[in-house]
Amino acid sequence: MTTPGWSRCAGLALAAGLLLAACPLQAESPHIEVEALFTDAAVLRINGERKMLRTGQSFDGVTLLEAYSRTATLEVDGATMVLGISRRVGTNYEAPGGRVVEIPRDAQLQYQTMATINGKQVKVLVDTGANVVAMNSRQAAALGVDYRGGVPGMVETAGGNLQAWLVTLRSVNVGGIEVSNVQASVVEGDFPANILLGMTFLRHVEMQETNGILSLSRSW
């Protein structure tokens, strides 16, 4: 998405490895550490290897039967295990020297997550191709953004040029990583369909993609 005149411009709950087993594991069972829980997915470290499993998928003898934001159920060597979460609940965890947010890739091969913009929670789509955070005028109105008081301009889309305004968002927070005074483009109408988490936010974090998980990190 380009903006001429302006430089052309998914509930995660983290577990602490607590396993509430329906029956005890045998000594030869795989070693499992719980790193993150999603709805219908879980990030596990199985015998030292980090793996994201979706409901019904298996790895190294471990099958994910079901998963929710707070609990998940595994089948291991014929035994059923219920994974509980710790008191640390959110879309992030603390790494040495900073904070990390992990976003699983969805079925459309996109990275979507929840964010808080100007104090209101919304779903956003991570888009490194967008020079700025971008949203349509209806989304902006729902967030209380006075976009018509912004700098008017035009944006180029596949369907032609559209009226837009460049505004400054008070804050954008993704999983505890907060950036203040974030520039954003508000486009008249229904484009884009999803709020795009563009580079005016992403340039403040480090990004790494591994095995279908996008990690955003920021040090203080």
SULDACOR-V9787 format. One record per helix or strand of 2 or more residues. SS is the DSSP state (2 for helix, 1 for strand). FROM is the first residue (numbers start at 1). TO is the last residue. Records with the same first field share a line. If there is no record, write none. Layout:
SS->FROM-TO / FROM-TO
This chain:
1->19-21 / 32-38 / 41-46 / 49-54 / 58-59 / 62-67 / 72-76 / 79-83 / 92-95 / 98-105 / 111-117 / 120-126 / 133-136 / 151-157 / 160-174 / 177-187 / 195-197 / 206-210 / 213-219
2->137-142 / 147-149 / 199-202
